[in-house]
Structures are given as C-alpha cells and as structure tokens.
C-alpha cells in the first residue's frame, strides 16, 4: 500500500536538495519517491532537471520522456527535454520539443528563445529572428537578449548575412548562440514543480 505522506517526504526532500544544488542527493530522493508513486509526472520532471544539472543528459531524457508519457500537457517536461537535447547537439529534436511546448503554452518565453537560438545555429536566420521577436514580445525586459536581437536585425537589414548561401554571421553575432546557450543553462533559475505547485513540505517533527 502506498503511503502518500512518505511519498511527499521524499518528493519534497528532493526538491529542497535541488534548490540547494545538491543534485546527486536530489536524484536519490526522487528515486525513492518514484518507487512509492511511479505515475506522478512531476517527480519524473524534477528528476530529469536534476540529471541535467549533473550533465547526465541521456538519463535526463528518459525521465522527461516518462513525464511526458504520463502527462502530455507538461510543457516544462518538453523544455527540460529540449535542454538535454541541446547539450547533445540534437538540434532538430530540440526544435520539435520547443514546438510542442509552444503548442501547450504559446507564451512560453524560454521555448521561443531556445527555438530561435537553435535556428540560428542551423543558419536559418530569418526564422530565428521571428522567434526572437516572439520571445521579446513576451518578455521585453530582457535587455541583454534585446541587444543581441538588435545586432542580428542590423546584420540582416544590412545584408551582411546572405540567406541561403551558407555565409555565416559575423563573429559578433556568432557569439549570440554561444552566449545564449550559457544564459539558458545557467542564468535562468529553475524550480522543482512540487514547490511551484504549492505542495507543503512535510517534516518528521
């Protein structure tokens, strides 16, 4: 018989360890929660995010895919999966994940941003620019991203980038993708779904 109280203890312990950046311990706690209740998509998502932080991307993919199997409307799982795929340089699959996330939540800034970054890596510059515009429409206060967007726009308008002729952007714009990769991975603070959804942390007291 499953004891929900015990499940929530392991679940929330994992989430607290994640917030403390103790990712290996977080994964261990999530594993114990999964043994008690394997059909909760949130714990699979959180486990995947902790594994991403440990750079164990193949394992992370398995967790995200399980979360999606349980709840196909969990856009966060698609975004977590896209991050693992980005690190594995599986760019077309990243685009697919971003599209799924956008279909679930159209105003998902991170999905539009990451989609644009990958399109730029693939030298599909005009498509990337459209994604950047959509991202900035959702989050216009991202000044660093706005600056990079303006550089790409000026390059395109000045015809310094020859679309369709495989001519790369200038070095300054090539930095957009690499800079934004780091920004997506390190600057955006992610949180476990448990705490976002307001579950109370149970203690032994």
N, C-alpha and C positions, 0 to 999 in steps of 0.2 A: 504494500500500500504506500502510495506517495504521500509524504508529509509536506504540504506546501510551506509550512513555517521553516523547515530545514532547507528546502529548496531556496527560499528567499534569502536565507542567511548566506548561502554560498554565492548566490547570484549577486547580492549587494556587496558582499566582501570582494568579489571580483571587480565590481565597478569602482569601489573605493581604491583598490590596489591599482587599477588602471589610471585613475585620476592622480595617484601618487607616482605614476610612471614605473611601477613595479610590474612590468608586463608579464614576465615569466610566471610570477605568482598569480597574476590575474587569470592567465590561461588555465592554470591548475585549478583555481576556484571554479571557473566556468565549466571545466570538465566534470567536476563533481556535481554541479548544478544540472548539467546535461544528463548525467546518469539518473538523476531523480525525475527530470521532466524534459525528455528529448524533443518535445514538439513545440517549444517556445522559440519563435523565430528571433526574439530579441537577444537571447543568450548566444545564439549562433552568430548573430551580427557582431555582438560585443567581442566574442572570442576572435572573430576574423580581424577586427580592428586591432586588438592586442597583438595578434600574429603579424599584422602589417608593421606595427611598431618594432617588432623583433626582426623584421626583414625576412620572415618566413612566408614568402608570398604564395607559394604553391599550396601550403597548408591553409593559408588565409582564404584562398579561392574556394576550397572545399567547404569552409564554414559559411562563406557568403552564399554559395550555391544552395546549401541546405536551408539557410534563412529564406531565400527566395522560393525554394520549393514549398516551404510551409506557408509563406505569405508573399505572393507575387506582387503585392502593392507596397512592399517595403522599399521605398526609393533609396533609403540610406544604405541598404544592402547592395543595391546596384552601384552606388557611389563608392562604397568600400571595395567592391569587386573591381571597379574601374581603376582604383588606385593601385591595387596589386597588379593588374594587367599592364598599367602604365610602367611600373617598375620592371616588368618582364618584357617591355617594348612590344607588346601585342596591340598595336595601335588601332587596327580595325575593330578589334573586340572592345577596346575602350570606347570607341565611338558608339558601338551598339549599346553598351551599358549606359552611357550618357543619354542616349535617345530614349531608352526605357525609363530612366529616372525622370526625364523631362515630360514623358507621356503621363507619368503619375503625378508629378508636381511641376507644372510649367514654370513656376517662378523659382526654381532651384538654381540659385546663382552659381554654385560650385559646378553643376553639370554643364551649364553654358560655358563657363570659364574653361573647364578642363577640355570640353569638346573643341573649343577654339584653339587651345594650345596644341592638341593633337593634330588638328587640321593644318596648323602652321608647320608642325614637324613633317607632315606629309606634303608640304609645299602647295597646299590648297588654300592660298592666301585670301582670296575673296570670300570663300566660305568661312574662313577663320574670322575675318573682320565682322561678318554678320553675327557670328556667335558672340564676339566681344561686345558688339553693340547691344545685344540682348542682355548680356551679363551686366553691363553698365546701366542699362535701363532699370534693372532690378536693384543694383547696389551702386548708385552713382557716387558714393562717398569713398570708394577705394581709389585714393589719389595716385598710388603707385601704378596700379593697373591702368588708370586713365592715362597716365603719362606714356606708358608703353603702347597703349592703343593709339595715341596720337602719333607716335613715331611710325607705326605701321601704316596708319592712314596717310601720312605725308609721303611715305615711300611709294605707296600705291598711286597716289594722285600725281606724284612727280615722275611716274613711270620708271622709277629706278628698279622696280621689280617687274620683270617681263613674265606675266602669267602665261603658263602653257609652254614656256621654253626652258623650263627647268633651271632658270637662273636663280640662285639663292638671294636671300635678302642680304643687305649689308651686315657687317659684323655686329653693329649696334643692335639691329633687330634680331639677329640670331640669338642674342642674349635674352630676348623675350621668352622664348620657350624654356631655356635652361633656368632662368630666374624664376619663372612662374612654377616650374616643376618643384623647385625648392620651397617656394612660397606655399604651394598646395600641401606639401608634405609636412612642413614644419611650423608655418605661421598661423594656420587656422587651427584653433583649439577644438578638438572633437571631444564629445562626451558620450558616455555609455547611455544606451536607450533607457535603461532602468531609471536612472536619475532624472533624465529628461522627462520621463513619463510620470514622475512623481511618486514612485514606489517608496515606501518608508523603509529605512534601513533598520532591520531588526538586530538586536544585540542579545548577549547572553545575560544581561542584567535583569 
